[in-house]
Structure formats: structure tokens, C-alpha cells
Amino acid sequence: MFLDQIEKRRSIRNFTDQAVEKEKIDALMEAALRSFSSKDTKPWQFVVVDQPELIQKLAAAKPHGSSFLNNAPLAVVVCGDAAASDVWVEDTAIASAFIHLAAQDLGLGSCWIQIRKRDHSASKTAGDYVKEVLHIPDNLHIESILAIGYPDEIKSGHAKQALTYDKVFFNQYTPLR
């Protein structure tokens, strides 16, 4: 079933206005908390946002690539604690992937919004902006925001023949031609 889910999964940026049920939010968070992390440090923290006015503010986190969050009924802000693990970036990315795959399994759509290393404005990072909006402490870093909701668009999975198998090597690396 896992392979079926990853074959079908696509980033969704258009959502219906149907709220995501508490049971599904709980399942998404359980999936995140079950994700693996280096040395089992679990350096992640998650802020689940379902208030439309806060989601609108988060949609303005950066000049490009976050505005579609405006039509999502749910956002999950993925935070990492660098003091807990030197690989907090990787661990938060893994947890985020678990959330995306759980969303697919639950009939929800989702899309990643990169925050780390992005700017909100010339004088403020996107991460600092998100921290201000949600009162997140300075010791945490913002990896991403995940837009989640019921899809209002239909996308087919990527065709197998479109996969980049030329980037897979066996036993030794062979340069791409």
C-alpha cells in the first residue's frame, strides 16, 4: 500500500474549504511523531494552525511560493531544535515527509512551503516572521510550513517513464552523459 501512495502523491495547492477533522489531524501528528530521527533525538516540534486569520498571515511568510496557503484549511509549521541534534534539518524533513504521506493516505492533499533560508523581506527572514506570528521561541528554527486540506484539484501521479532512472547507479558511480 505504501508504494501505491507514493505513486499517486502529488503536491496540492488548491483546497476545498472543508475543515480537516480532529481525528485526521491527530493521525497526521502521530505519523510525524513516529518518524525516525538520528540517534532518536527527535529534534522536531510542530505548530498546528487551523485559524484562518493566522493561516493568512503565514501565507505572507515570503514573497513567492507561500500565497497558496491562503486557501488551505490547515497548516503545520515544522520547527527544529539545533541544540538537540546537528541533523535537525534532515530529521524535520523526514517528519514532514511522513506527514505528507499520511495526508495522502487519509484522502488529504498537501504541499511543502520552504521557510528555512528564505526571506520574508529585505530585513527579515521568513523564519523570523513565522516565529513572530506564532510566538515561537528563538531557539527553534523553522524548516517549513505544510499546507494541508481536501484537494480541490486532481493531479495524476508521475508516470513511471518520467522518473529519472538515469540518476541511479549500481556498485559504482557512472557519470551522466
N, C-alpha and C positions, 0 to 999 in steps of 0.2 A: 504493500500500500504506500510506503514511503516513496518508492520510485514513481508511482503514479502521481503523487502530489508534486514532486519536483518537476515532472514532465509537464504538468498543467500550469504551474505557478508563473504568474507574470506580475509586474508592478502595476498597481491600480491607482489612478489619480482622480477618478470620478466616483463619487459615492452617493447612495441614496441618503435621505435624511433619517432613515430608521436608526434608532439608538441601538448600540450593541448591548446585549443583555448582560447582567452582572455575572451570570454563570459562565458566559463566554470570556468575559474579562478575567475572571478567576482562572479559567483554563489557560489563557494566554500567559498570565503571570506565573502559573505553575510550570508551564513549558520553559519560560525564561529561567526560573529558579532551578530547574532540573538540568540546565545546560552545563556542559563540562567547562572547567577552568584550570589553568595551570596551577599545579600543587594544591588544588581545591581551595584557592584563596577567595574566590567569589567576590571580586572587587567591584561588582556592579551594584547599582541602585536604580530604581525605576520610579518615575513620577507619572501616574496615570491621570490623564486630563480628559474630562468629558464636559466641562463647562464651555459653551460656545464662545463666550467673550474671551476666555483665556486661549482657546484654540485660535481665535482671530489674531490675538497678539502674537502667538507663536508662529503663525503663518507669515508674519513680518520679520522673522528672525534674520533673514538675509535677503539681499536684493533679487536674487534669482533662484528658482528651484524650491521654494517653500510655500508659495502662494496657494497651491492646490490644497494645502492643509485646511484652508477655509471651508471646504465642503465636506471634511471628514468629521464624523461624529465622535471620534476617539483619537487621542494622540498618546503615545508613550514616549516619554523623554528618557533616554538611556544615558546614565551617568556612570563614571568610573572613578575609583579612588586609586590614584597613582601611588599613595603610601602603602596600600595593601598589596600591590603587585606591580612589577615592572612591565608586565604584559597586559595591563588593564585594557589597552586598545583591542587586542586580539580577543580577550575574554568578553568584552562588551559586544564585539561584533558577532561572536558565536551566539551569545544570548539573544541578540537581535535576530539572527537567522532562525533560531528556534521559534521566536515569536512569529516571524513571517510564515514559517511552515505550519505552525499551529493555526494561524489565521486561515490559511488555505484549507486546512483540514476541517475547520469549523464553518466553511462557506463564506468567509470574510475575504476582503481584499486588503492589500497593504502596500505601502511604498516607503522606502528609506529616504530621509532627508538628512544629508550630511551637515553636521554642525561643527565638528572639530576641524580646526584650521580653516574656517570660513569667517568672513567679516559680515557684520551687521551694517556697519558704516565705516567711514574713514577713521573714526576714532574709537570704535568699539567692536569687539569680536562678537560673532553670533552666539558663542557660548556664554559670554558675559551678559548679553542681552537676555538669553533664556534664564540664566541664574537670577537676574533682577525680576523678571516676570513671575517666576515661580518660587522665589525666596530660597534658592538652592545655595547651600554654603560654599564658600570659596575653595575649600579643599577638594571639592569634586569637580571633575571635568565632564563636559557634555560631549558625548560621542555623536549622538544622532537623535532625531525625532522620527518616530514611526507613525505614519498616518494609517488609520485602520477604520474599516466600516464595511457595509454591504455594498458590493460593486454595482455601479451604475453604468458599467461598460463591459463588453465581452471581448476578451482577448484570447486567442488560441495560444497554446504553448508553442515554444520554439520548435520548429521541425528538426528532426534528428539530423538530417543532411545539412542543416545550417550550423551545427555545432562545430567548433574549431578543433577537430581531432588532430590537425597538423601541429598542435601545441602539446601533444602528448608523446612522450618518448619512453622507450623501454631499455633498461640496463645502462644506457649512456645517453648523454645529450647529443642530439644531432641538430646543427643549426638549421633554422628555417631557410628555405630557398627563396 
